[in-house]
Amino acid sequence: MQRYRFDERTPEQLELHVPVGTQMAIELQGLATAGYEWSARSDTPHLVAEDDNQPEAPEAAAIKAGTERPVVFRILPSRPGDFQVVFSLQRRGEAAPARTHKVVIKSV
């Protein structure tokens, strides 16, 4: 599985080339303790799923103030084509997201 880590330095728009049938994981820096949640929107049904097997939380003794677990989304292009996924980091009730990543997935 291909794995990509996104953080505040990741461009807002990018393009990824992924072979058909190759699963990839997008790991986004979490900010849940500050009230932010990541969501993913796609123009293609069943392309994106939030990973149920999130990375394990650090041991209790190692947790520092502000430590966050990343949020992971799985993407599996099942046919050739160009697909768009928009990841948004937003607090409930706020009109605009704090951060977005618009990803075009080119699958062949």
Secondary structure per residue as TSV (DSSP state, phi and psi in degrees):
chain	resnum	aa	ss	phi	psi
A	1	M	-	360.0	133.4
A	2	Q	E	-79.8	139.9
A	3	R	E	-128.9	133.1
A	4	Y	E	-124.2	134.8
A	5	R	E	-108.6	124.6
A	6	F	E	-106.6	139.1
A	7	D	-	-142.8	-166.4
A	8	E	T	-65.0	-15.9
A	9	R	T	-89.6	-10.8
A	10	T	S	-70.4	133.4
A	11	P	-	-57.7	153.2
A	12	E	S	-68.7	-27.2
A	13	Q	E	-129.0	132.2
A	14	L	E	-152.8	166.6
A	15	E	E	-124.8	133.4
A	16	L	E	-123.2	138.1
A	17	H	E	-104.1	120.8
A	18	V	E	-135.3	127.8
A	19	P	-	-63.8	147.6
A	20	V	T	-55.0	135.6
A	21	G	T	82.4	0.6
A	22	T	-	-95.3	120.9
A	23	Q	-	-80.4	141.2
A	24	M	E	-131.3	157.1
A	25	A	E	-123.4	132.7
A	26	I	E	-107.6	118.0
A	27	E	E	-105.5	121.9
A	28	L	E	-112.5	139.0
A	29	Q	-	-62.9	121.9
A	30	G	-	-80.6	148.9
A	31	L	-	-140.2	35.4
A	32	A	G	-62.5	-33.3
A	33	T	G	-68.5	-17.7
A	34	A	G	-95.3	4.0
A	35	G	T	92.1	7.2
A	36	Y	E	-96.0	146.2
A	37	E	E	-132.6	142.8
A	38	W	E	-88.8	142.1
A	39	S	E	-134.1	160.4
A	40	A	E	-130.6	131.9
A	41	R	E	-119.0	138.6
A	42	S	E	-133.8	151.1
A	43	D	S	-83.7	0.4
A	44	T	S	-125.8	120.4
A	45	P	T	-60.8	144.7
A	46	H	T	65.3	15.7
A	47	L	S	-82.6	-36.6
A	48	V	E	-120.2	139.3
A	49	A	E	-140.8	140.9
A	50	E	E	-72.8	135.1
A	51	D	-	-72.9	122.5
A	52	D	S	-71.2	-22.9
A	53	N	S	-98.3	67.5
A	54	Q	-	-62.9	152.8
A	55	P	-	-55.8	146.6
A	56	E	-	-64.6	143.2
A	57	A	-	-68.9	147.7
A	58	P	-	-60.5	155.4
A	59	E	-	-55.7	147.2
A	60	A	G	-53.6	-40.2
A	61	A	G	-68.1	-24.2
A	62	A	G	-93.2	-6.6
A	63	I	-	-72.0	129.2
A	64	K	-	-111.3	157.8
A	65	A	T	-54.6	133.2
A	66	G	T	85.6	-0.2
A	67	T	-	-67.3	132.7
A	68	E	-	-127.1	146.8
A	69	R	-	-86.4	139.9
A	70	P	-	-69.3	158.5
A	71	V	E	-106.5	133.5
A	72	V	E	-119.0	132.3
A	73	F	E	-116.4	137.1
A	74	R	E	-99.3	139.9
A	75	I	E	-127.9	131.5
A	76	L	-	-137.0	97.3
A	77	P	-	-73.3	122.8
A	78	S	-	-98.7	-3.9
A	79	R	S	-149.8	160.1
A	80	P	S	-66.2	151.9
A	81	G	E	144.6	-179.1
A	82	D	E	-107.2	130.0
A	83	F	E	-128.9	143.6
A	84	Q	E	-113.3	135.5
A	85	V	E	-129.6	132.2
A	86	V	E	-115.7	120.4
A	87	F	E	-98.9	130.8
A	88	S	E	-127.9	135.0
A	89	L	E	-107.1	117.2
A	90	Q	E	-151.4	148.3
A	91	R	E	-88.8	147.1
A	92	R	T	-61.0	137.9
A	93	G	T	87.3	-11.1
A	94	E	-	-89.7	141.1
A	95	A	S	-71.0	-39.0
A	96	A	S	-118.4	145.2
A	97	P	-	-70.1	152.4
A	98	A	S	-75.8	-29.7
A	99	R	E	-154.2	144.8
A	100	T	E	-136.8	152.9
A	101	H	E	-132.1	118.3
A	102	K	E	-100.8	116.2
A	103	V	E	-115.9	128.1
A	104	V	E	-102.5	122.4
A	105	I	E	-103.8	120.5
A	106	K	E	-103.6	116.0
A	107	S	E	-117.4	129.4
A	108	V	-	-129.4	360.0
